[in-house]
């Protein structure tokens, strides 16, 4: 089922979103100081081409640098990439077949706005990490 979803996704939304992230990545590389943003954009570009079966999780090692970088990302790239997800989702929602793809598209908006400090992993890896997560001292 994931393969069918990914094939539909690629033809209806994936390639357009890939182009948006690829352009953001190229701009990030051209401006030199924003190379980490270019790397993040290319990582997300790989995710938006073939998203089903993978998910985004927060990196445990992310710190203040990621938060500050995300603020700059939001100003430079995030707002128009999020708008691209919203508009693409609206077009997908026109048809019944496209509604699940539109919902998946809208779930990517937070990633488009705030990508640093996150990583793309297979769903099974995310479930494994959640299942064997050590509870903190304050939770019961």
C-alpha positions in Angstrom: 0.0 0.0 0.0 2.9 2.4 0.8 4.3 1.8 -2.7 1.0 2.7 -4.3 0.6 5.8 -2.1 4.2 6.9 -3.0 3.6 6.5 -6.7 0.4 8.5 -6.6 2.1 11.1 -4.4 5.0 11.4 -6.8 2.9 12.2 -9.8 0.3 14.4 -8.0 2.5 16.3 -5.6 6.0 14.9 -5.0 7.8 16.2 -8.0 6.5 19.8 -7.5 7.5 19.8 -3.9 10.8 18.3 -4.7 11.5 21.2 -7.1 10.6 23.7 -4.4 13.0 22.2 -1.9 15.7 21.7 -4.5 15.5 25.4 -5.4 15.7 26.3 -1.7 18.7 24.0 -1.3 20.5 25.6 -4.3 19.9 29.1 -2.9 21.2 27.9 0.5 24.4 26.6 -1.2 24.9 29.7 -3.3 24.7 32.0 -0.3 27.5 30.0 1.3 26.8 31.0 4.9 23.4 29.1 4.6 24.9 25.8 3.5 23.4 24.0 6.5 20.0 25.2 5.2 20.8 23.8 1.8 21.7 20.4 3.3 18.4 20.5 5.3 16.4 21.4 2.2 17.9 18.5 0.2 17.2 16.1 3.1 13.6 17.2 3.0 13.5 17.1 -0.8 14.3 13.4 -0.5 11.4 12.9 2.0 8.8 14.8 -0.1 9.5 12.7 -3.2 8.7 9.4 -1.4 7.1 10.1 2.0 5.0 7.1 2.8 6.8 4.6 5.1 9.0 7.3 6.5 8.4 9.9 9.2 10.1 12.9 10.8 11.4 12.7 14.4 13.1 15.2 16.6 16.8 14.8 17.1 17.8 14.4 20.7 21.0 16.3 20.1 19.3 19.4 18.7 20.0 22.5 20.8 19.9 26.2 20.7 21.7 26.4 17.4 18.9 24.5 15.7 16.3 26.8 17.2 18.2 29.9 16.0 18.8 28.4 12.6 15.1 27.6 12.4 14.2 31.2 12.9 16.5 32.2 10.0 15.1 29.3 7.9 11.5 30.5 8.6 12.4 34.0 7.2 14.4 32.8 4.2 12.7 29.7 3.0 10.1 28.3 5.4 7.2 30.6 4.8 7.1 30.0 1.0 7.8 26.2 1.3 4.9 26.0 3.8 2.7 28.0 1.4 3.7 25.5 -1.4 2.5 22.6 0.9 -0.8 24.4 1.7 -1.6 25.3 -2.0 -0.6 21.8 -3.2 -2.8 20.3 -0.5 -5.8 22.5 -1.5 -5.5 21.3 -5.1 -5.2 17.7 -4.0 -8.3 18.0 -1.8 -10.5 18.7 -4.8 -10.7 15.0 -5.7 -11.7 12.2 -3.4 -8.5 10.2 -4.3 -6.4 13.3 -3.5 -7.8 13.9 0.0 -5.5 11.5 1.9 -2.6 13.0 -0.1 -3.7 16.5 0.8 -3.8 15.6 4.5 -0.3 14.1 4.2 0.8 17.4 2.5 -0.6 19.5 5.3 1.2 17.4 7.9 4.5 18.5 6.3 3.8 22.2 6.9 5.5 22.2 10.4 8.5 20.5 8.9 8.7 23.1 6.1 8.5 25.9 8.8 10.9 24.4 11.4 13.2 21.7 9.8 16.5 21.9 11.7 16.8 19.5 14.6 14.7 16.9 12.9 15.6 13.8 10.9 13.7 11.5 8.5 13.6 7.9 9.5 11.6 4.8 8.5 8.3 4.4 10.4 9.6 1.2 12.0 12.6 3.0 13.5 10.4 5.7 14.9 8.1 3.1 16.5 11.2 1.2 17.9 12.6 4.4 19.4 9.2 5.2 21.0 8.7 1.7 22.4 12.1 1.6 24.1 12.3 5.2 25.2 13.5 5.6 28.8 11.0 7.6 30.8 12.2 10.8 32.5 12.4 11.0 36.3 9.4 13.3 36.5 6.9 11.2 34.6 5.0 8.4 36.1 
